[in-house]
Structures are given as C-alpha cells and as structure tokens.
Amino acid sequence: MPRITSDPADRSGSAADLRDVLERLDLGVVVRRMEIGFAQLPAYTRFRWPVDRAAVVRWNVDLTLRWLINGTPPDDYVRAELHEFLRARAAAGQPIEDSILVYRRGARLFWEAVLDLADDATRAVLLAGSDTVWQCLEDYLDLIVRMLAEAYGDQFDSPATAGDRRARALFDRLCVQLPITVEDRDRAARLGFDLVQDHCPFVAQLRGGQVASHAALAGRLREAGALAFTEGVQVAGLVPAGFDWREFLADASLLFGEAPPTPRPRLAAVTDSLRALIAVAAAAGRRGRARVDDFLPELLLAESPEMATRIAGRVFEPLKRADAADLADTLRCLAAHDFNTAAAAAALPVHRNTLLYRVGRIEKLTGLNLAEQRDRTLVLLAVTWQGVAGSVGPTVGG
C-alpha cells in the first residue's frame, strides 16, 4: 500500500511542510480507505442512490484538499455544484440527519486515512499542523450545514448556532484524539462543559420533533452542562457522569440512550451504537431511557449489517424468487408465535393442515428444517433484521 513520505530531517511542521505532505497525498488510496469506513455507517449504506459513490467521495476530498493547500474556500462555481449535489440528495429522500452525519464522519475518516498512510516523519508534520487541517474541515462542515439548510428548504430550520457549531467541533476533535488545545478549552468554557470530567456519550430524539425542536433541546442540554449538538432530527454529544435527565424526561416525546463513561478512542464507535439503539427503540415505540439490554438481538445484527443481510437473504430470497409472499408472511407469523403451528394457524387465520402444507413448501424452497433449532434461529434473526434494517441498515429482501 502506498504511504505518504517526507524528508526525515524535516520535522518543523511548518505551513510549507504541511502543504508539501498534502500535495503528495495519493488521493485514490485515501478515498478507498474512507470507503471502507463509510461501509460501516448505516446512514451511508442504507441510502440507495444511483451514482458512483467513490467518485462523490473523491470530489469532496479533492475539494477539501484544494482548500487546505491553496488556503482559499470554494468559489461560487464550486458552491453552485455542491448546492445542486446536496439538492439531489434531498430530492432522492436521504434524511437530513443522515446527510449531516455522513459528512461529519467523512471528515474523521479523511483525517484517520491521512494519518494511517503516513510514516513517522510525515505523521509528525501532520500532527503539528492538525489545528490547520481541522479548522479547514470544520469550515467545510459549516459550509455543508448551511447548504443543507437551503437544499432541504422547509424541512430544515438551521440549527447552526454558535453553540451548536462549537459543540460539534469539540466532539469531533475529541473523537479523533487530537491534543486538547487552547481553542478547545475556550470552546468548552463558552459552552460551560468540563473537559476534565468523565464523559458519557448520548443520543436523544423527540418523537415527531422537527429540526427546530431538536435544536432547542440541544440548547437546553448545553445550558445544563452537556456537550450537545444537533444531527437533524436527533441530538448527540456527551454528558458528565451522573447527569440528571429528570428535567428533560418531563417531555413525554423524549427518547434517549446514554453510555457509561467512555475513553476518547471509543467515543465515535459508542456513539454510533447509541444511534442504532435509538433507531431500534424508536421503531419499537419506546420513550424515555432506551437500554441496550432491551434490544440485544437487534443491536447485534445492526453491528454486522452485511452478515445480517446475508442471513435475511438466506431465509427469504428463495421465497421471493418463487413469488411466494404468502409463504414469507407465514414464516414471519411462525417466528412471532415461537413456531407453534396451532397459534400461527389461528393468527393467520388458516386451517392447521393448510399451515402444515405451507411449512412443507417453505422447507422445500429454502432447504430449512423448521423442526431444527439452528434453522429456527436463522429465521428469527432474519425476521428481526427485516424489522429494524430500514432504520439502522441496508434494505433487505422478502
């Protein structure tokens, strides 16, 4: 794999050194590394869009690099291109919170890819210039949020307040483990957030709430000492250990998940897990505090969406190819009734002999033996994944 290299004797970390490193980046390798990371992000994988995704990532990376190297933001022509691109995402139906999350994750993936490709000498130059790089990435994200506000029109009452921007920028810097700077301490001080305490990631959502109501929730959380920012129709961030949610639970539409105190290297992954938890809990109609232990099978599948999709395909694709929607419904009903044929027949409703006939056809088409626990487990996992995939992962067949 190609790697960024620099003169080992040059460790100054000056602007010229940083520019030299960035100019010699292998753009194709950076994009491929980022695509590997994007493949693990449901907000990216579940959006079906007939475009060359690698080309889209490359265009955004190239734009960011030119901004970094030349020191000038995109001109009016490039902004117009970007605006049309974001409008197309909106028209294609990508939720605005997913659009925001994909771009924020893209910034982190870019930085991680660049560092991973660097040798020791070059990494020293990059780390010395990390504030320069991240200021550009933050400016780019602010530009994206403003353009999303225009692209999504009345779906989006812009939450891009100063507090929201500061909280989002500080969270992203904590996630990529950049050294705490004077600017970070200033951001935290302005937000009333204690950088010294243990931090607990959280994700919150208001049932039926619009972007404006989530922006207001983020503001109230910041006033209470949280590092909170909007992600469209969600709020995410960090709260101090022992944070008191009682005031916020007075709103019966609130759903939130909170993790235990989490070290910086795990912040991004744990927050992603909380997003999956909230998606699953919201689909189940839950309110209040969502707990991981209540949704272990769903979250296990969400953590491995490719395998979960394969399981669902193994069970339901043969029925889909046979155009046997009645058999797929029968199989789901059997799973819902613990494979009790009498209960499933009553629920459908069909005669028990009809149900047994259908079971025989299902077994013949799929090769499953529904009397075997192993095959029943596959069915249960497939049905479970079909119930949550629309919220946390790619669409599945059946």
CORCORQUI-V341370 format. One record per residue. N is the residue number from 1. RES is the residue in one small letter. SS is DSSP state (H for helix, E for strand, - for the rest). NEAR is the number of other ideal C-beta (glycine too) atoms within 12 Angstrom. D_FIRST is the distance of its C-alpha to the first C-alpha in whole Angstrom. Layout:
# CORCORQUI-V341370
[[N | RES | SS | NEAR | D_FIRST] [N | RES | SS | NEAR | D_FIRST]]
This chain:
# CORCORQUI-V341370
[[1 | m | - | 13 | 0] [2 | p | - | 18 | 4] [3 | r | - | 23 | 6] [4 | i | E | 32 | 10] [5 | t | - | 20 | 12] [6 | s | - | 33 | 16] [7 | d | - | 16 | 19] [8 | p | - | 13 | 20] [9 | a | - | 10 | 23] [10 | d | - | 19 | 23] [11 | r | - | 21 | 24] [12 | s | - | 18 | 26] [13 | g | - | 25 | 24] [14 | s | - | 17 | 27] [15 | a | H | 20 | 27] [16 | a | H | 17 | 26] [17 | d | H | 27 | 23] [18 | l | H | 35 | 21] [19 | r | H | 26 | 22] [20 | d | H | 25 | 20] [21 | v | H | 41 | 17] [22 | l | H | 37 | 17] [23 | e | H | 18 | 18] [24 | r | - | 26 | 15] [25 | l | - | 37 | 13] [26 | d | - | 24 | 10] [27 | l | H | 31 | 13] [28 | g | H | 20 | 11] [29 | v | H | 23 | 8] [30 | v | H | 37 | 11] [31 | v | H | 32 | 13] [32 | r | H | 24 | 11] [33 | r | H | 32 | 11] [34 | m | H | 37 | 15] [35 | e | H | 28 | 16] [36 | i | H | 19 | 15] [37 | g | H | 28 | 17] [38 | f | H | 33 | 20] [39 | a | - | 24 | 20] [40 | q | - | 26 | 21] [41 | l | - | 34 | 24] [42 | p | H | 39 | 27] [43 | a | H | 35 | 28] [44 | y | H | 33 | 25] [45 | t | H | 29 | 25] [46 | r | - | 30 | 29] [47 | f | - | 30 | 30] [48 | r | - | 15 | 30] [49 | w | - | 22 | 30] [50 | p | - | 9 | 29] [51 | v | - | 17 | 27] [52 | d | - | 12 | 23] [53 | r | H | 25 | 22] [54 | a | H | 21 | 18] [55 | a | H | 17 | 20] [56 | v | H | 29 | 22] [57 | v | H | 33 | 20] [58 | r | H | 26 | 18] [59 | w | H | 23 | 22] [60 | n | H | 37 | 22] [61 | v | H | 37 | 19] [62 | d | H | 25 | 20] [63 | l | H | 34 | 24] [64 | t | H | 42 | 23] [65 | l | H | 32 | 21] [66 | r | H | 24 | 24] [67 | w | H | 31 | 26] [68 | l | H | 35 | 24] [69 | i | H | 25 | 24] [70 | n | H | 19 | 27] [71 | g | - | 16 | 29] [72 | t | - | 13 | 31] [73 | p | - | 21 | 31] [74 | p | - | 27 | 31] [75 | d | - | 14 | 34] [76 | d | H | 10 | 37] [77 | y | H | 11 | 35] [78 | v | H | 24 | 32] [79 | r | H | 22 | 34] [80 | a | H | 15 | 36] [81 | e | H | 20 | 33] [82 | l | H | 31 | 31] [83 | h | H | 24 | 35] [84 | e | H | 17 | 35] [85 | f | H | 29 | 32] [86 | l | H | 33 | 33] [87 | r | H | 22 | 36] [88 | a | H | 21 | 35] [89 | r | H | 33 | 33] [90 | a | H | 29 | 36] [91 | a | H | 16 | 38] [92 | a | - | 19 | 36] [93 | g | - | 16 | 37] [94 | q | - | 31 | 34] [95 | p | - | 28 | 36] [96 | i | H | 38 | 35] [97 | e | H | 36 | 34] [98 | d | H | 34 | 31] [99 | s | H | 39 | 30] [100 | i | H | 45 | 31] [101 | l | H | 40 | 29] [102 | v | H | 37 | 26] [103 | y | H | 45 | 26] [104 | r | H | 42 | 26] [105 | r | H | 38 | 23] [106 | g | H | 38 | 21] [107 | a | H | 41 | 22] [108 | r | H | 39 | 21] [109 | l | H | 36 | 17] [110 | f | H | 43 | 17] [111 | w | H | 41 | 17] [112 | e | H | 30 | 15] [113 | a | H | 36 | 12] [114 | v | H | 40 | 13] [115 | l | H | 30 | 14] [116 | d | H | 26 | 11] [117 | l | - | 31 | 8] [118 | a | E | 33 | 11] [119 | d | - | 21 | 12] [120 | d | H | 16 | 16] [121 | a | H | 24 | 17] [122 | t | H | 31 | 16] [123 | r | H | 27 | 16] [124 | a | H | 26 | 20] [125 | v | H | 36 | 20] [126 | l | H | 38 | 19] [127 | l | H | 28 | 21] [128 | a | H | 25 | 24] [129 | g | - | 34 | 24] [130 | s | H | 32 | 23] [131 | d | H | 25 | 27] [132 | t | H | 31 | 27] [133 | v | H | 38 | 23] [134 | w | H | 35 | 25] [135 | q | H | 26 | 29] [136 | c | H | 33 | 27] [137 | l | H | 38 | 25] [138 | e | H | 37 | 29] [139 | d | H | 25 | 31] [140 | y | H | 34 | 28] [141 | l | H | 38 | 29] [142 | d | H | 30 | 33] [143 | l | H | 29 | 33] [144 | i | H | 38 | 31] [145 | v | H | 37 | 34] [146 | r | H | 25 | 37] [147 | m | H | 33 | 36] [148 | l | H | 40 | 36] [149 | a | H | 30 | 39] [150 | e | H | 24 | 40] [151 | a | H | 29 | 38] [152 | y | - | 34 | 40] [153 | g | H | 17 | 43] [154 | d | H | 14 | 46] [155 | q | H | 25 | 43] [156 | f | - | 31 | 42] [157 | d | - | 23 | 44] [158 | s | - | 29 | 42] [159 | p | - | 40 | 41] [160 | a | - | 31 | 39] [161 | t | - | 24 | 42] [162 | a | H | 17 | 41] [163 | g | H | 31 | 41] [164 | d | H | 37 | 39] [165 | r | H | 31 | 36] [166 | r | H | 32 | 36] [167 | a | H | 41 | 36] [168 | r | H | 42 | 33] [169 | a | H | 41 | 31] [170 | l | H | 40 | 32] [171 | f | H | 45 | 31] [172 | d | H | 45 | 27] [173 | r | H | 37 | 27] [174 | l | H | 35 | 28] [175 | c | H | 35 | 26] [176 | v | - | 33 | 23] [177 | q | - | 21 | 25] [178 | l | - | 32 | 25] [179 | p | - | 18 | 28] [180 | i | - | 19 | 31] [181 | t | - | 21 | 33] [182 | v | H | 12 | 36] [183 | e | H | 22 | 35] [184 | d | H | 29 | 34] [185 | r | H | 19 | 38] [186 | d | H | 16 | 40] [187 | r | H | 32 | 38] [188 | a | H | 32 | 39] [189 | a | H | 16 | 42] [190 | r | H | 20 | 43] [191 | l | H | 35 | 42] [192 | g | - | 21 | 44] [193 | f | - | 34 | 41] [194 | d | - | 20 | 41] [195 | l | - | 27 | 38] [196 | v | - | 12 | 39] [197 | q | - | 18 | 40] [198 | d | - | 20 | 38] [199 | h | E | 35 | 36] [200 | c | E | 31 | 37] [201 | p | E | 41 | 35] [202 | f | E | 46 | 37] [203 | v | E | 47 | 37] [204 | a | E | 46 | 40] [205 | q | E | 42 | 42] [206 | l | E | 33 | 45] [207 | r | - | 24 | 47] [208 | g | - | 15 | 47] [209 | g | - | 28 | 46] [210 | q | - | 26 | 45] [211 | v | H | 35 | 43] [212 | a | H | 22 | 46] [213 | s | H | 26 | 47] [214 | h | H | 41 | 43] [215 | a | H | 35 | 43] [216 | a | H | 25 | 47] [217 | l | H | 40 | 45] [218 | a | H | 43 | 42] [219 | g | H | 26 | 45] [220 | r | H | 24 | 47] [221 | l | H | 41 | 45] [222 | r | H | 36 | 44] [223 | e | H | 19 | 47] [224 | a | - | 24 | 47] [225 | g | - | 27 | 45] [226 | a | - | 42 | 42] [227 | l | E | 44 | 38] [228 | a | E | 43 | 39] [229 | f | E | 45 | 37] [230 | t | E | 46 | 37] [231 | e | - | 45 | 35] [232 | g | - | 43 | 37] [233 | v | - | 39 | 40] [234 | q | - | 43 | 38] [235 | v | E | 47 | 38] [236 | a | E | 48 | 36] [237 | g | E | 46 | 35] [238 | l | E | 43 | 36] [239 | v | E | 38 | 40] [240 | p | E | 28 | 41] [241 | a | - | 21 | 42] [242 | g | - | 14 | 45] [243 | f | - | 33 | 45] [244 | d | - | 16 | 49] [245 | w | - | 27 | 48] [246 | r | H | 12 | 52] [247 | e | H | 16 | 52] [248 | f | H | 32 | 50] [249 | l | H | 19 | 51] [250 | a | - | 12 | 54] [251 | d | - | 25 | 52] [252 | a | - | 14 | 52] [253 | s | - | 24 | 50] [254 | l | E | 35 | 47] [255 | l | E | 40 | 44] [256 | f | E | 41 | 42] [257 | g | E | 41 | 40] [258 | e | E | 38 | 39] [259 | a | - | 35 | 37] [260 | p | - | 20 | 38] [261 | p | - | 21 | 36] [262 | t | - | 26 | 33] [263 | p | - | 18 | 30] [264 | r | H | 26 | 28] [265 | p | H | 13 | 25] [266 | r | H | 21 | 26] [267 | l | H | 32 | 28] [268 | a | H | 35 | 26] [269 | a | H | 23 | 26] [270 | v | H | 31 | 29] [271 | t | H | 40 | 30] [272 | d | H | 37 | 29] [273 | s | H | 35 | 31] [274 | l | H | 43 | 34] [275 | r | H | 45 | 33] [276 | a | H | 40 | 33] [277 | l | H | 43 | 36] [278 | i | H | 47 | 38] [279 | a | H | 38 | 37] [280 | v | H | 40 | 38] [281 | a | H | 35 | 41] [282 | a | H | 34 | 42] [283 | a | H | 25 | 42] [284 | a | - | 20 | 45] [285 | g | - | 12 | 47] [286 | r | - | 25 | 47] [287 | r | - | 23 | 48] [288 | g | E | 26 | 48] [289 | r | E | 26 | 45] [290 | a | - | 35 | 43] [291 | r | - | 21 | 42] [292 | v | H | 25 | 39] [293 | d | H | 14 | 41] [294 | d | H | 17 | 43] [295 | f | H | 31 | 40] [296 | l | H | 17 | 38] [297 | p | H | 25 | 37] [298 | e | H | 38 | 36] [299 | l | H | 34 | 34] [300 | l | H | 25 | 32] [301 | l | H | 35 | 32] [302 | a | H | 42 | 30] [303 | e | H | 28 | 28] [304 | s | - | 24 | 26] [305 | p | H | 34 | 27] [306 | e | H | 21 | 25] [307 | m | H | 21 | 27] [308 | a | H | 36 | 30] [309 | t | H | 31 | 30] [310 | r | H | 22 | 30] [311 | i | H | 33 | 33] [312 | a | H | 38 | 35] [313 | g | H | 27 | 34] [314 | r | H | 27 | 35] [315 | v | H | 40 | 38] [316 | f | H | 37 | 39] [317 | e | H | 23 | 38] [318 | p | H | 26 | 40] [319 | l | H | 33 | 43] [320 | k | H | 23 | 42] [321 | r | H | 16 | 41] [322 | a | - | 18 | 45] [323 | d | - | 11 | 46] [324 | a | - | 22 | 48] [325 | a | H | 17 | 47] [326 | d | H | 21 | 50] [327 | l | H | 35 | 49] [328 | a | H | 33 | 46] [329 | d | H | 24 | 48] [330 | t | H | 38 | 50] [331 | l | H | 41 | 47] [332 | r | H | 31 | 46] [333 | c | H | 29 | 50] [334 | l | H | 37 | 50] [335 | a | H | 34 | 47] [336 | a | H | 21 | 49] [337 | h | - | 22 | 52] [338 | d | - | 18 | 50] [339 | f | - | 30 | 51] [340 | n | - | 19 | 55] [341 | t | H | 27 | 56] [342 | a | H | 19 | 59] [343 | a | H | 18 | 58] [344 | a | H | 30 | 55] [345 | a | H | 24 | 58] [346 | a | H | 16 | 60] [347 | a | H | 21 | 57] [348 | l | H | 25 | 56] [349 | p | - | 14 | 60] [350 | v | - | 23 | 60] [351 | h | - | 15 | 62] [352 | r | H | 19 | 61] [353 | n | H | 13 | 61] [354 | t | H | 20 | 59] [355 | l | H | 32 | 56] [356 | l | H | 21 | 56] [357 | y | H | 19 | 56] [358 | r | H | 32 | 53] [359 | v | H | 33 | 51] [360 | g | H | 20 | 52] [361 | r | H | 23 | 50] [362 | i | H | 35 | 47] [363 | e | H | 26 | 47] [364 | k | H | 18 | 47] [365 | l | H | 26 | 45] [366 | t | H | 31 | 42] [367 | g | - | 16 | 43] [368 | l | - | 33 | 43] [369 | n | - | 19 | 46] [370 | l | - | 34 | 47] [371 | a | - | 16 | 49] [372 | e | - | 14 | 46] [373 | q | H | 14 | 45] [374 | r | H | 13 | 41] [375 | d | H | 26 | 42] [376 | r | H | 25 | 44] [377 | t | H | 21 | 41] [378 | l | H | 29 | 38] [379 | v | H | 39 | 41] [380 | l | H | 31 | 41] [381 | l | H | 33 | 38] [382 | a | H | 40 | 37] [383 | v | H | 35 | 40] [384 | t | H | 33 | 39] [385 | w | H | 43 | 36] [386 | q | H | 37 | 38] [387 | g | H | 29 | 40] [388 | v | H | 38 | 37] [389 | a | H | 36 | 34] [390 | g | H | 23 | 36] [391 | s | H | 32 | 36] [392 | v | H | 42 | 32] [393 | g | - | 40 | 30] [394 | p | - | 32 | 30] [395 | t | - | 22 | 33] [396 | v | - | 34 | 34] [397 | g | - | 23 | 36] [398 | g | - | 31 | 40]]
